[in-house]
Amino acid sequence: MAKRSQDDDAPKDFQFLQQDASEATPSDGAPVPPDFSNVVAGNSVPYLPQQDEKLEEAESLPFVTTDSPNNQSGASAIELSSSEDPPPPTSPVAQNKAPSTSRPGQRPQPAASKLAHEEFDSGFTPANESALSLAKTSRQPSAILTGYAVAVTMILLFLVLTGKVSLFGTHPLESLPDIKPLAPNEFKRVPENAALPEGHVLKLGESKRFGDVVVTPVKVTREPLTFEEFRTATAAPDLATEPVLRLWIQFKNVAEDYAFAPFDADLMSSRFPQLAVDENAQVNSFLRLEQGDQNARVLNYLQTSDSNFVLSGQNSGKLIAPGEELLTFVASEETLPALAESTDASALWRVQFRKGVNVDSGNGVTTLIDVPFSVADVNAAPIASTAP
């Protein structure tokens, strides 16, 4: 029996490593090599941690440490797979893990990756240097991107100057549906006291562009309405009315490639119920007269679309091509209040018209304007220029 080493307190599972090969001799006196039958092939026995290191090492090694009931020394034994089932491969961290240098009773700190420290200390790796170079290059504006930004800015500026785009958002009354897409009994009513968008108040003789049309309120006259036959344009003098107020408006088509009708009798007479002529009628276009604490609402003349006669000189529903102009009028009902005779009374005519056509749906797009004037201006308003 070989002499035992001085480390009698070493764990029993590792006592075979303490044998001195030179002291173990067979009967013929030849040295006997150490017996490694207890070592699993292909795996060396790792460092056995101290008792207070079990938790740390169990989390870092690919083995599970358990307390052996036969281990009287209090050390932890390492469970290995049997030779029939090869042990699981060890991770690179476990293979490169250096033995712990902690003193007894001191909890070791997790070992940091040497490779990670080397990369941190040496600065950027080649991959990081490439990424940094790419980031610097991407920050340099290209000529194509700059040109695109300039083009978009110029287009936006053009749309703002022509009134097609607003930088302050779109007013809910800026664009309204046409009466044609609406159902027979459907009516989109705008409250009479609703404030219109900025720029939708035009004085007599003032011109302004809305969408694809330039609008100019020209004058207000007081005269009877006359009619003509729808198909033959033959005059019907016996159908003339009492004198009414007329607001004459000139429209100019400034669209680039399509014709449309900016105004017709349907827009002038639109209301709900369709044939209402009393104060309960809901309308978007009307005349209001005021003097002191007196005021009165005057409806537009009711000209039904199914009539065989049309208003002479109104040019209702006439299509105008780009660059063409149309002079038409909005007429009041025959019954005028006493305020219409007072030259001190002020008046405001709200008018609904088409400012263009939606290219996707083919339906007209309408809007509203307010035209303020005085009763004293009737029959005295100058015919203004219609410059776009």
Buried (B, 14 or more C-beta within 10 A) or exposed (E): EBEEEEEEEBBEBEEEBBBEEEEBEEEEEEEEEBEEEEBBEEEEEBEBBBEEBBEBBBEEBEBEBEEBEEBEEEBBBBEEEEEEEEBEEBEEEBEEBEEBEBEEEEEBEEEEEEEEEEEEEEEEEEEEEEEEEEEEEEEEEEEEEEEEEEEEEEEEEEEEEEBEEBEEEEBEBBBBBBBEEEEEEEBBEBEEEEEBBEBBBBEBBEBBBBBBBBBBBBBBBBBEBBBBEEEEEEBBEEBBBEBBBBBBBBBBBBBEEEEBBBBBBBBBBBBBEBEBEEEEBBBBBBBBBEBEEEEBEBBBBBBEEEEEBBBBBBBBBBEBEBEEEBBBBBBBBEEBBEBBEBEEBBBBBBBBBBBBBEEEEEBBBBBBBBBBBBBEBBEEBEEBEBEE
